[in-house]
Amino acid sequence: MALVAPSILSADFSKLGEDVREVVAMGADWVHVDVMDGAFVPNLTIGPIVVKAIKPSAGKAMLDVHLMIEGPDRYVGEFRDAGADLISVHAEACPHLHRSIQAIRATGAKVGVALNPHTPPEVLDWVLDELDLVLCMSVNPGFGGQSLVPAVFGKVERIRKEIDRRGLSTLIEVDGGVKPENAARFTAAGAHVLVAGSAVFGAKDRRAAIDALRAA
């Protein structure tokens, strides 16, 4: 059964802690935190201080921090200290990806690598065995509420086949445009974790929204 990870990018930041507590109480497995620097992606969001502030509200849910930033190695320690359980960096932002993976692992956090929609899965060939998670962006990163890029379904399938071929336990997460009507297609392709922003935080009944994603 897929794990559901609501993205706080779509939450109400005036009552962020309350929103996080609510979705966790209503069944969210993970809490997804999108960190953007205005350089790697054309938007600015949050830093370690906000992660630290919401950590108590997340309770036992995995705090899943997605760094859409340049030079992420400089900050992984700060995000881990703030409460990140899993830290994902973009392959496109890391010229020395293996070093970045080692930097995250050294903090004690779980390690993820994210791929933009156009990035081929082959960039993971020499690091896949060292990852806890592969994050497939199904939209171009930077803003919430976008329509997904359909080619990502095939990418998820290819990555899942390679994970299975190697006998790994690496999870696949998808982020962008995830809704109940396409959740089944993502999980059929091989995804384990569904990131949903507006589909959860924008719903009148958030419990029903989470249940609908998982049921799909």
Residue pairs with C-beta under 8 A, 6 or more apart in sequence:
1 214
2 183
2 186
2 187
2 191
2 192
2 193
2 194
2 213
2 214
3 29
3 30
3 192
3 193
3 194
4 27
4 28
4 29
4 30
4 193
4 194
4 196
4 200
4 210
4 213
4 214
5 28
5 29
5 30
5 31
5 32
5 62
5 64
5 173
5 193
5 194
5 195
5 196
6 23
6 28
6 31
6 32
6 195
6 196
6 197
6 200
6 201
6 206
6 210
7 32
7 33
7 34
7 144
7 175
7 195
7 196
7 197
7 200
7 201
8 16
8 19
8 20
8 31
8 32
8 33
8 34
8 54
8 197
8 201
9 34
9 45
9 144
9 197
10 144
10 145
10 197
10 198
10 200
10 201
10 202
11 19
11 20
11 201
12 19
12 201
16 50
16 53
16 54
16 57
17 53
17 54
17 56
17 57
18 57
19 201
20 31
20 54
20 57
20 58
21 57
21 59
22 206
23 31
23 200
23 201
23 206
23 210
24 31
24 57
24 58
24 59
24 60
24 61
26 206
26 207
26 210
27 207
27 210
27 211
27 214
28 61
28 200
28 210
29 61
29 62
29 193
30 61
30 62
30 63
30 64
30 86
30 193
31 54
31 58
31 61
31 62
31 63
31 64
32 64
32 66
32 175
32 195
32 197
33 46
33 50
33 51
33 54
33 63
33 64
33 65
33 66
33 84
34 45
34 66
34 68
34 141
34 144
35 45
35 46
35 47
35 65
35 66
35 67
35 68
35 69
35 79
36 43
36 44
36 45
36 68
36 69
36 141
36 142
37 44
37 68
37 69
37 70
38 44
39 69
39 70
40 68
40 69
40 70
40 90
40 92
40 93
41 68
41 141
41 142
42 142
42 143
43 142
43 143
47 78
48 75
48 78
48 79
48 81
48 82
49 82
51 63
51 65
51 79
51 82
51 83
51 84
52 81
52 82
52 83
54 63
54 83
55 63
55 82
55 83
58 83
62 85
62 86
63 83
63 84
63 85
63 86
64 84
64 85
64 86
64 88
64 112
64 173
64 193
64 195
65 79
65 84
65 86
65 87
65 88
66 88
66 112
66 114
66 135
66 175
67 75
67 76
67 79
67 87
67 88
67 89
67 90
67 93
68 90
68 93
68 114
68 141
68 142
69 75
69 93
70 93
71 93
72 89
72 90
72 93
72 94
72 100
73 94
73 99
73 100
73 103
76 87
76 89
76 100
76 103
76 104
76 107
76 109
77 103
77 107
79 87
79 109
80 87
80 104
80 107
80 108
80 109
84 109
85 109
85 110
86 109
86 110
86 111
86 112
86 132
86 133
87 104
87 107
87 109
87 110
87 111
87 112
88 111
88 112
88 113
88 114
88 133
88 135
88 173
89 97
89 100
89 101
89 104
89 112
89 113
89 114
90 113
90 114
90 115
90 116
90 141
91 97
91 113
91 114
91 115
91 119
91 123
91 124
92 115
92 116
92 119
94 100
97 113
97 123
97 127
98 126
98 127
98 130
101 111
101 113
101 127
101 130
101 131
104 111
105 111
105 130
110 132
110 133
111 130
111 131
111 132
111 133
112 131
112 132
112 133
112 134
112 135
112 173
113 124
113 127
113 131
113 133
113 134
113 135
114 134
114 135
114 136
114 137
114 141
114 175
115 121
115 123
115 124
115 134
115 135
115 136
115 137
115 155
116 137
116 140
116 141
117 137
117 138
117 139
117 140
117 149
117 151
117 152
117 155
120 155
121 155
121 158
121 159
121 162
124 131
124 134
124 159
124 162
128 134
128 162
128 163
128 166
128 168
128 170
129 166
129 168
131 170
132 170
132 171
133 170
133 171
133 172
133 173
133 193
134 159
134 163
134 170
134 171
134 172
134 173
135 173
135 174
135 175
136 152
136 155
136 156
136 159
136 172
136 173
136 174
136 175
136 191
137 152
137 175
137 176
138 148
138 149
138 152
138 174
138 175
138 176
138 177
138 178
138 186
139 146
139 147
139 148
139 149
139 175
139 176
139 177
140 146
140 149
141 176
144 197
144 198
145 197
145 198
146 176
146 177
147 177
148 176
148 177
148 178
148 182
149 176
149 177
152 174
152 176
153 185
153 186
153 189
154 189
156 172
156 174
156 186
156 189
156 190
156 191
157 189
157 190
159 172
159 190
160 172
160 189
160 190
160 191
161 190
163 170
163 172
163 190
171 192
171 193
172 190
172 191
172 192
172 193
173 191
173 192
173 193
173 194
173 195
174 186
174 191
174 193
174 194
174 195
175 195
176 195
178 186
178 194
178 195
178 196
178 199
178 213
179 196
179 199
179 213
180 199
180 209
180 212
180 213
180 215
180 216
181 216
183 194
183 213
183 216
184 216
186 194
187 194
187 216
194 213
196 209
196 213
199 209
199 213
200 206
200 209
200 210
200 213
203 209
